[in-house]
């Protein structure tokens, strides 16, 4: 039986310029002190230093509540801080944003929407033993071909090209040695939701909570570690049903790091007559680490706009920057981004 080999797609990296593309981390020194302008951030020194402490707790596995709340006026960098935490935790930690209004649907239950987003925010590092053909192709990429399925996987760029300037290279790997046909130990990162969907776990027999159990893996696979990724969404738009689910989900050993954001003060918990800080029930609020964000000044807004202009390769003179900064001062950061 002939083995079918998939076509190798181009390795050219294409990245869309989004609102927070310029954020590369929290911009902290080794001591934990925030630099005035670094890693795409301007200002918010206290909030960034507090976020740095949270990153340290996550790395040391001492983040007991597994949840963080950014509270502050609109357009004060709450989403950027959440993305910065994700960047600080490493390249293998995706940032999974979620809008609070997503849970309200006439077709899907609220808990199912939350459950799916929780799964997308959990990664598993899995070790597998596979029979492969491994080597280097003409363009300098190291690849392997799975003997059973014929699937082609790119490992990285050959380290023989390490001295050359190559924008497409994600990482350099040593050139494979020995036989081309071999048994290889492969470590891959898979999303929990991806594994469950593949195994057809979604069924009427599953409850929202037993889906946080570790999935069944093939006999040739071995679970090494769990990667706790970042799930971010606006919390004041949720109701009591969602808060009840979140309380239960955060107790799970597989729960990701959940970052909430709100621009509300004392207000009603949605769907009830109860007033609570930030519209969050007190029992959930007690387990959150709360970080406050401050309003940006005119100078900081102009600096942020200058960074965005540089990222998008726009030429804006100082007079225009000052004018847009005044618009942002009267309204918000979003106003001068879309002016």
N, C-alpha and C positions, 0 to 999 in steps of 0.2 A: 504494500500500500504506500503510495507516494505521500511524502510529508509536505504539507502546505506551509509556506513561509510568508508571513505578513510583510507588507511593504513598510519600509522604515520611513517614518515621516521626518520632515525637516526639523532640525533642532534649533532653529532660529527663535530666540525669545522675543515675544511681543508683549508689551505691558501697556495697558490703558492708563492714561493719566486720570486719576480720580481725585476726590476732594482731599484725601489725606495721603497721597502718594509721597509727599515730602517727609513724612514721619518715618524715621529710621531707628527710633529707640526713645529713651527718656532723657538722654543728654545729661547723664550723671558722671561725676568723677568717681575714681575708685573708692574714695572715702564715703560716697553716697550723697555728696553735696551737688546740687543742680547748678549747671553753668547757665548764665543769663540767656545765651542763645546757642543751642547745640542740637544736633540730630533732628533738625526741622522744627524744634520747639523754640518759642519765645515766651519769656515770663512764666507764670504759674509755678514759681520756684517751690513753694510749700507743697503744692499738690504733687509735683513730680518727685520730690524727696519722699513724701508719704507713699507714693506708688512704688518707689524703689525699695522701701521697707517691705511692702507687700510681695514684690518679686523675690526678695531674699527669703521670706517666709515660705513661699511656694517652692522654691528650690530646695529648702531644707525640710520640706514636707511638714511644716508647722502651721499651715493655714487651716486652722480648725474649722471655721465656719464655711470655707470654700466660696465665700461670696463677699463682694465689695460694692459699695454704693458711691458713685460720684454725684454730688449735689451742688447745684449752682445755677446761675442765670443762663438763659439760652446763649449759645455761641461763645462758651468759655472753655472749649477744648476738652469736653468730657469724652467724646468719641476718640479724639486724638490720644488722650491719656490711656484709654483702654487698648488702642492699637499699639501704643508705645510699650505697654506691659507685655503684649503678645510678642513684639519684636525682641524685647529683652530676654524672654524665655527661650528664644531660639528659632531658627528657620523652619523647624519641623512642627512648630506650634501655630496652626492657622488661626486667623481671627474670624469668628463666625458672628456677624452682626444680625440682629433680628429686630424688626419694628414691632412695637407692642400691639398695634392693630392687626397684625397677622393672625392672631389667635381667634379673631372673630370671623366666623365663616358659617354660612348656612349649610355647607356640605361636610365639613370636617369638624370633629370635636376639638375643643380647646386643648384638652390634655394630649390629644394625638399630635397636634401641632407642636406643643412644647416638647413632647417625647421625641419627635423626629429631630428637632433642633438640638436637643441634648445629645442624641446619638451622633449627629454631625460634628459635635464638639468634643468627641472622645475618640482618641486614636490608640491603636494597639500596634506595638512593634513585635512582629512575628518572624520566627526563624524557621526556614524550610530547607530540606535537603532535596535537590533536584538534579536530574541528569541533563547536562547542557553541553552545547558547543560554544566555546568562548574564544575570543580573539579580537584583533584590531582590524578595522576596515580602513579603506584607502584615505578617508578624510581625517584620520587620526582619532576617531572615537572608539572606545572599548565597548563591545557589545557581547551579549550571549544569546543563544537561541535555545529555547526549551526543546528537548528531544521529543517529548510526548505531544505537545500542542503546536510546536513550530512558532510560538510567539517570540518576537524579537524585542529585547530590552536593552536600552542604552545605560551603561554603568557610569560613564563619564568620559572626560578627555584624557588621552594618554599623557603621562607625565613627561614624555619625551618632548612635548610641546610647551612645557611649563615656562620656558624663557621667552616664548612668543606672546605677542599681544593679541588675545582672542576674546572678543566680546561675547561670543556664544558659549564659552566654556562655563559650566556650572561648578565643576570641581575637577581636579586632576587626580587620576588613579594610576597605580602602577600597571605596566604592561603584563598581561597574564603569561605565566611560564608553564612549561610542561605540555602534556597532551592537550589537543584541542577538545576532544571528547572526554568529559570528566563528570564526576559527581561533585556538586558545589553546594556549600552552605550559603543560603541567601537570606538576608534580613530585609524585610519590607515593612513599611508603615501603612496600615489599612485603617480606614474609618470604621467605627463600630456600626454605623448605619449601613455602610456598603456591605459589610459582612452579613448582617441580618437580612438585607434585601436579597443578597445572593443565595442565602440558604432558605429563602421563603419562610422566614420566621413570622412575618406579618400574617396573622390569622385571627379568627374570631375567638380562639381559645386563649390568646395572649392578653394579659392584663397590662395596664400602663406601668406597673412597677416591676414585674418579673422580667421585663425587657432590659433592665439594667444588669442582669446577670451576664457573666462572661459567655460569649457564644461558643458553640461547638466548633472545633477546628479539625481539619483533616488529620489523619493519623501521622502524616509526614511532617506536620507543623508543630511548633512549640511556642507558646506565649512567653516572651521574654519580659517585657515591661509594658506598662500603660502610659500613654502620653496624655496629660491633662491639658486640654486646649482651652481657649478662651471663648465663652459665649457672652454676647453683649446685647442688651436690649433696654428699651424705655420701660420703667417699672410702674409709673403712675397710671398707665393705661390698662393695667390688669385688674381683674376682679377677684372675689373671694375664692372662686373655684380654681383659678390659676395659682393664687397664693397657697392654697392647700396642697396643690400638686408640687409646687416649688419646695415647700417645707419638707415634704416626703422625699422628693428627689435629691435634695441636698444632703440627706442622711445617708445616701447610698455610697458605698466605697468606690463606685465607678463615676461619681459625679465630677464634671469638669469644674474649672474655675469660672464662676458666673459673676459678671460685672454688670450691675444695674446703673442706670442713669436717670436723673429726674431734675426738673427745673421748678418743682412745686414746693410750697412750704406746708403749713397745716391745711389739710384738705380732706374731703370725704374719701373713704375707701370705696372704690367704684362698686355700685350695686348695693350699698348699705347706707345706713344713717350715721355711721360711726366716723368721727373725725380722728385723724392720726397724722403724725409727721410724714410728709412726702406721699401721703395716700397709701402707706404700707402698714399692714397689721403689726401690732407691737411685738408679737411673738416672732415674726420674721425679721423685724427691724433689729431686735436684740442680738441677732447672730451676724449682722453685717458690720464690716469695717467701713466707716463713713469718711470720705475725703471731700473737702469743700474746695470748689473752684471759684476764682475771683474774676470780676469783669476786667477786660483788657483796657489799657490806656491808649491814647492816640498814637504815641510813639511805637508801642508794641504792635498795634494794628498795621501801621505802615511797614514795619519790619516783616510781619507775616505776609503781607501782600507782596513785598519785594521777593520773598522766598518763593511764593507761588508763581510769580512772573518768571523767575529764573527756571523753575521746574518745567513750566510750559513754554519756555524759550520765547517769551514776550519781552519787548523793549518798551518800558514805561518810564517817562521822565519824572523827576522829583515833584514837579507841580501837580501832575496827575495822581501820583501816589498820595500826596497830601490831601487832594480833593476827595479821593476814594476813602482815605482814612477818616475824614470828617463824616462821610456818609455812614461808615461803619460805627463811628462814635454815636451818631444820632439813632441808628437802628441796631444793626448787629453785624457780625462778620459775614454772615450769609448774604447780607444786602450788598456789600461791595464786591463779593465774589461774582454776583450775577448782575452787576450794574452794567 
